[in-house]
Amino acid sequence: MPTCKRHKHEPGVDAQFTPPVERLTFTVNLPGEANLPGSHGEPLAAVLQVLESAGDYREVADHLPDIDITIR
């Protein structure tokens, strides 16, 4: 898996921390991606279980649970 590191000074990257306004560094534009509404102070239990039990990032990527991203 490739890694990507972006910095605020790169052209086209608008990374800011200005609470309470959310400003994502990258737009959500690939099929299956979503920006989930709300504030998530605690990780999902299913995700936490995968992170704690996986031996490396490949196992994490292979076992992350799918969630319903349908916004109603």
C-alpha positions as CSV (number, residue, x, y, z in Angstrom):
1,M,0.0,0.0,0.0
2,P,1.4,3.4,-0.9
3,T,1.6,6.1,1.7
4,C,0.9,9.7,1.2
5,K,2.1,12.6,3.3
6,R,0.6,16.1,2.6
7,H,1.6,19.4,4.1
8,K,-0.4,22.6,4.4
9,H,2.0,24.4,2.1
10,E,1.4,22.2,-0.9
11,P,-0.7,23.6,-3.7
12,G,-4.4,22.6,-3.6
13,V,-4.2,21.4,0.0
14,D,-6.2,23.4,2.5
15,A,-5.4,21.8,5.8
16,Q,-6.7,23.9,8.7
17,F,-7.8,23.4,12.3
18,T,-10.6,25.9,12.9
19,P,-13.1,24.5,15.4
20,P,-16.1,24.1,15.2
21,V,-15.8,24.2,11.4
22,E,-14.7,20.9,9.9
23,R,-12.3,21.3,7.0
24,L,-11.0,18.0,5.5
25,T,-7.6,18.1,3.8
26,F,-9.0,15.9,1.0
27,T,-12.4,15.6,-0.5
28,V,-14.5,12.5,-0.4
29,N,-14.7,11.4,-4.0
30,L,-14.1,7.7,-4.5
31,P,-16.8,5.1,-4.5
32,G,-17.4,3.7,-1.0
33,E,-15.9,6.8,0.7
34,A,-18.0,8.9,3.0
35,N,-17.6,11.6,5.6
36,L,-19.7,10.3,8.5
37,P,-21.7,13.0,10.2
38,G,-21.3,13.8,13.8
39,S,-18.5,13.6,16.3
40,H,-16.9,10.3,17.1
41,G,-15.1,10.5,20.4
42,E,-14.7,6.7,20.7
43,P,-13.7,4.2,18.1
44,L,-16.2,1.7,16.8
45,A,-15.8,-1.5,18.9
46,A,-15.4,-3.7,15.7
47,V,-12.6,-1.4,14.4
48,L,-10.8,-1.4,17.8
49,Q,-10.9,-5.2,17.9
50,V,-9.2,-5.4,14.5
51,L,-6.6,-2.8,15.4
52,E,-5.8,-4.7,18.6
53,S,-5.6,-8.1,17.1
54,A,-3.9,-7.5,13.8
55,G,-0.2,-8.3,13.4
56,D,0.4,-5.6,10.8
57,Y,-1.2,-3.1,8.5
58,R,-2.1,-5.7,5.9
59,E,-4.2,-7.6,8.4
60,V,-5.9,-4.4,9.4
61,A,-6.7,-3.6,5.8
62,D,-8.0,-7.1,5.2
63,H,-10.3,-7.2,8.2
64,L,-11.8,-3.8,8.7
65,P,-15.6,-4.1,9.0
66,D,-17.9,-2.5,6.4
67,I,-20.3,0.0,7.7
68,D,-23.5,1.4,6.2
69,I,-22.6,4.9,4.8
70,T,-26.1,5.7,3.6
71,I,-27.0,9.1,4.8
72,R,-30.7,9.2,5.4
